[in-house]
């Protein structure tokens, strides 16, 4: 296996692990807190909005590290 393949494999595993943790710690408790189907759909949509915001922050932080790495080190 090449170094690039290992990097992709680690990234994919961390992505799957992160999504599983988000579902277990945020999505499932939010869904079980409500009884009506409309409320459950709404909480899923709002949780996906929060997930998108967290992913966006992660992408911005990663881009900052990539672009500023040569200047810092």
C-alpha positions, 0 to 999 in steps of 0.5 A: 500500500502506498502512503496516499492509499493509507491516508485515504483509508484513514480519512475514510475511517475517521469520516465514518467514525465521526458520522457514527458518533454524531448519530449516536450522540446527537441524532438518536437522543434528539429523535427519541425526545419527540413523539410526533412524526413531524417533530422527528422530521424537523429535528432530523433536518435541524440536526443535519444543519448542525452537522453541515455547520460542523463540517464547514468549520472543519473544512475551514480549519483544515484549509487554514492549516494547509495554507498557513503551514509553510509560514508557521514552520 
